[in-house]
Amino acid sequence: MLQAATIDFLKEIAINNNKPWFDAHKESYEAAKQDWEVFVGSMLQALTPMEPALAGQKAKDCIFRIYRDVRFAKDKTPYKENFSAYFSKGGKKFAGAGFYLHLQPNGKSMIGGGLWNPEAPLLKAVRQEIDYDFDGFKKIIDQKDFKKAFGELRGEQLKSAPQGYDTDNPAIDYLRMKSFVVHHNIADKDWTGKNIVSKCTEVFNTMKPLVDFLNKSLD
């Protein structure tokens, strides 16, 4: 579980997202960062039996930096207001599908995953896999526990059918997608509870058939 001080730090940086405040509270940041790293390490340990490809990875392989790249952004605030991590067989830089944790207080935290904004060749391959095995794909996203945990599959869609597919294709609503993601909201109080690792692991286990299906396109 996480320390309450870690949640409090993220609440504070959301109000004081500037370098002078951050520099003055560097000790609090380092403590929160360390707490998050320990938690992500615990998650790796819990997830490896489910996803053996995670074996040998360390927390730093999964965790995203708090510093924002503002070079081309209209929003020039220097820091993210969340801690996040991505679990996949290739670490946080893996191009394929994986499992995502997002800690952001005040109702913005989530357990998520899938495939977000893939490059064109991978997106094309995923569409081919969905078209080829639409029954298998539907079986995953229509499963009772999947719907209870995530609701619907989400992702930005094309306005028309992608090249090579007819509008009357049974899978057209999914073939038009440019991302294939799900998320499960999580309350602030859950992060500091003793069952948080098992809760996240259970949600990721429900998500795994989708992640496996999407990653078949890489094979």
N, C-alpha and C positions, 0 to 999 in steps of 0.2 A: 504494500500500500504506500501511498504518498503522504508526505508530511503536509499539514495544513499550511505551513509557511510557504510551501511551493505554490499552492493555490493563491495565497495572499500576494505573493510576488507578482504573479501574472495579472491579478486584479489591479495592482498598483501601476504596473507598466502601461496598462491600458489607459490610465489617467495621465501618466507622466512619461509619454513616449518621446524622450529627448535625451541627448547625450549627457548633459550636466547631471540630470537626475540619475541616469544609469551609472555614471561614473561614481557618484556619491553613494550608490547602493550596490557596488560591485560585489561586496561580500555576500549580500543577500542573493544576488544572481548566481554566484558560484555555488552556494549551498543548494539553491533550487535546481541548478543544472546537475549537480552531483546526485541529488535525490532522483531526478528524472532518469539519469543514466543507470542507477541501481534498479529502478523499476523496469526499464527497458531490458536490462540484463535478466531480470526475473521472468519477463515475458518471453524472451528468447529461450530460456530454459524450459518454460512451460509449453512453448509451441513446437519445439524441435521433434518431439515424438509424433506430432501431427504432420509436420513438414520437415522431414529429415535433411532437406537441402539447406536448412538454416544451421546445421551443425558446424561448429568452428567459427561462426560469426560472433562479433562482439557488439556491444551497444553502440559504439561509435560508427559501426558500419550501417546502422539503421537510423540514427538520429540526424535531424536537420538542424542547421545553425539558426540561432535567434536573429542574426543580423540580416536585414533585408538588402536586396540588390535594388537600389533606387535609381540606377543610371538612366533607365528609360521609363520610369514610373512617374505618374502624376502625383501620387502619394509619396511624399518624401520623408515620412516618419522612418527613423532608422532601424527600428526593431519590430520583430513579429510580436504579437500579443498572445502567442501560444507556444507550447512545446509539442513537437510531433515526431513521429517515427514511422518508418516503412519497413515491413518485414517481407522479404522475398528471397528467392534463391540467388539473386545477384546483388543483394543489399539495396540501399536507398537509390542507387543510380540504375537499377534494373529497368529495362524498357517494357517488360511484360507486366502481367497482373500480380498483385500482392495484397498484403494486409496493412491497413493504415490506422494509426492511433493519433488522435488530435485532442490535446488538453487545452481548453480555452474556457475560463470561468464564465459565469453568468449565462448559462444555457447554450453555450456554443461548442461544448465538447462532444466528441463522437468517436465511435468505433466504426471504421469504414473500410472500403477496399474495392477491388476490381481493377479495371483498366481505364486510366484517365488520359484522354487526348493523345493516343498513340500516333506514331509516325505513319505516313500513308501506306507503306508496304505491310506493316503489321495490321493496320485497320482493315485493309483489303483481305488479309488472310483470316482475320476474325469473322468478317462477313461471310467468307466462303465456308468457314466451319459451321456457322449458324445456319446457313442455307442448306448445307449438306446434312446436318443432324439437328434439324429444328425440333423434332420430337424430344430428343435428349436434352436440348437447351431448355425447352418449355417445362420439362419434367423437373428441372432444377429450380427454376424461378417460380414455379407454381406450387412447390412443396410447402406444406402447411407451416413448418417451423421457419422456413425461409421468409414467407410472407409475414409471419408474426414478428420476426426480428427486424425486417427491413422494409416491408411494404412492397413497393414497386422498384424495378430496376430503373436507374436514372441516367440521364446523359443528354447533352445537346444533340439535336437532330437536324438533318438536312430537311429542306422544305420539299424536296422531290426525291424520287427513287435514285439511289446511287447508280453510276454507270454499270450496265450489265445486268440489271435487275428490273423486272416488270413491277408496276404498281399493284398488280393483283397477286403478287407473291405472298403466301401465307405469313411469311416472316418479315414483311416489309417494314412494320413499325420498329423492329429491332435492327434491320439492315440499314435503316436511315440514321441510326445512332452514330455519333462520333466519339462517344465515351460510354463505358459500361460500368457503372459504379453503384454501390449501395452504402447506406449508413444507418447506424443505430445510435440514437441520442443517449447521452449518459450524464447524470446529474453530478454537480460538484461534490456532493457528500459521498458519492460512490467511490471516488478516487481515494479517499482516506479510510475506506472500509477494508476490513481484513480479507474480504472475498473478491477484491477487484481483479486480481490476476486470473482467478478461475472464471469470473464473469466475462472478461475479455476473451479468454481462451474459448469459452463456450460459444460466444458470438462468432469468433473467427472459424470455429469448427463448422458452424452452420453455413458460413460463407465459402468454405473450401471447395465444394463441388463447382461453384461458379468460377473461382480462381483457376482451378484445374482445367475446366473447359476452355477458358480464354487462353490459357497457356499452351493448349494443344496446338494452337496456331504457330507456335515457335518451333515445334518439333519437325 
